[in-house]
Amino acid sequence: MERRAQPYTIHKRPTSRRNRSIYYAHFRDPKTGRRQSAISTGCTRRDDAVRWCERHLASARDQVEHITFADYAAGFWQPDAAYATARIAHGYSCSKGYLEIAEGNTRNHLIPVWGDTRLSELIPRDLDAWIVALRREGELAPATVNKVLQALRTILEQAVADGWLKENPAAVVKPVRAESTERGILTPTEVVRLLANPAAWGDFRQYTINLFAVATGARMGEVRGLLVENVKADHVQIRHSWEEKHGLKPPKYNNIRDVPVSARVAEALGRVIAETRPETLVFYGSAGQNSPMSKSLIEKRFYQALERIGISEIERRERRITFHSHRHFLNTFYRSRGVPDIKVRMITGHRSQRMSDRYTHFRAADFVEVLEVQAALLEAPASVV
């Protein structure tokens, strides 16, 4: 049987005083088994050093046993803390906006309930009952409940990695079902009418923003974070997204991509750059060259444009049309026209087939080939079939 390594070793080091030595201890990492850096016991006798090491181990075990959720979660979501820095080091995105949302959910929903509970006392049954109660009470939207659960899972998973827990008690807690309300999109005819007359927008930049979003499926943050240097003659490089309070960051999920644009889109972007002379952001706002046009202003002008083509506020709300609907429209339009899904995802930046499906809203008119096959089946002579 393999002999188990001792939790620590000790050795003595001479001091500047003659015939005097101090014992140092090397403790082993409980997860890796590797020796850690030596620390002084402050003891000159070996027996005293051994007792010091035993007290140190007992204190460490006691700390693991008694640390509360609030103690461990303190500062967890800071950008320079272990979780964020490790995630970035592994090549994953970790925006400050995400960290702020997770910190808010931890502060507002996790700490008030579980803050005084020891990590060692958190059990799946209690956590699951709490999530079910949150869903039943209805004070939080299902999507928010799931975000709270995800924050809890992330914190406890890190606690496992740090050696505070042997396993994550939240790992087996299932998220609640979120009622999915499908986002509405414009029809191709409505899109053509929306973009038919640039002068009707009153501001050529607003027209170009919507033309660009329809043509590329760029998210609002990606539109606002578009840099002059990323606008090319026949394509646009999606390299950044604008995050409120934090400025430029990589696109969602770090999906940096090059998106082809038609001559009409390229000319519109070129005109905006020539007339407004932006130094960095193409669509800068009233606050200056280094700050983008406000999200609310873009949305307001888009809604006004919808009114001009006959889509009232009531209809817009009923159809759930927003600026983000441009992205859904593009995904649907490309797929209905037979563009391979892998190319559609390379344009939109979607990471999976599932997300592509979620952004697809086929109408009856998109099933031309289905109708052709159906007609061939039902209208053909029985002998042929």
PyMOL commands that set and color helices and strands:
alter all, ss='L'
color gray80, all
select helices_A, chain A and resi 46-66+69-73+82-89+96-114+119-121+124-137+142-161+188-194+198-201+204-216+220-224+228-230+252-254+263-276+295-308+313-319+325-336+341-348+353-358+364-366+368-379
alter helices_A, ss='H'
color red, helices_A
select strands_A, chain A and resi 8-14+21-27+39-40+235-238+241-243+247-249+257-260+284-285+288-292
alter strands_A, ss='S'
color yellow, strands_A
deselect
rebuild
show_as cartoon
